[in-house]
Amino acid sequence: MKKILSSMLLALSLIAGQAQAADDTIVIATNPTWPPMQFVDMDKNIVGFEVDLLNAICEAANLKCTWKNAAWEGIFGEIESHNADVIASCVTITEARQKKYLFSEPVYNMYQALVVPVDSTIVKPEDLGGKRVGIQIGTTAIEALKKIDADYQIVTYDEVGLALEDLANGRIDAVMCDDPVAKYYASQKEGYKGKMKIAFSSTDPEVFGFLVLKENTALMDKLSAGFKAIKENGKEKEILAKWFGEF
């Protein structure tokens, strides 16, 4: 009997340990089409600034994180259907989104930038009259364009990379997107650098953060503690310098 009880206790202990391990693992959904923030490298790994940042936060918070490649148009559904715990995909913190989700503190300040061919004569918002401007569906680029008083045509894409590809091939005249992405394509990305430039940027900064479901305060508390830790130990600055070289 003692042996049977010992076996049962061992089994229960193992099950409890497995449950605890499961509790310590979180799934992070991202749309990896925004280099250098998040993208898929040559080895099919999801990499980038926000990936390094969340990995460091998870490590500091004693959490194990796995990354899930999600389409932008369905990314919020990933946490609502409990297929992911966190969204980290350059999500701009807006009042409407804060009513539905619990955001971290701001991760990075961004602006909307207009990317044009290197020989383009577009230098100011008014020059967009009669032009075709590409944007990714469901992004805040549309809000920046709404503030421009010009008769332009909007061309929508599922991914910003497809818009920039069309720009490089002369199918559209400009692309509005987050400035880190614009800078990366214009100055670093193979096949694109030297072919395009930033004509102008918005003057209103946008801040983005990662988010969880409104009721998931316990997870956000852990992530916030991890974020605080990497700020204090210098890891956040190290990651910023790796991807942007300006910190």
Buried (B, 14 or more C-beta within 10 A) or exposed (E): EEEEEEEEEEEEEEEEEEEEEEEBEBBBBBBBBBBBBBBBEEEEEBBBBBBBBBBBBBBBBEBEBEBBEBEBEEBBEBBEEEEBBBBBBBBBBBEEBEEEBBBBEEBBEBBBBBBBBEEBEBEEBEBBEEBBBBBBEBBBBBBBBEEBEBEBEBBBBBBBBBBBBBBBEEEBBBBBBBBBBBBBBBEEBEEBEEBBBBBBBBEEEBBBBBBBBEEBEEBBEBBBEBBBBBBEEEBBEEBBEEBBEEE
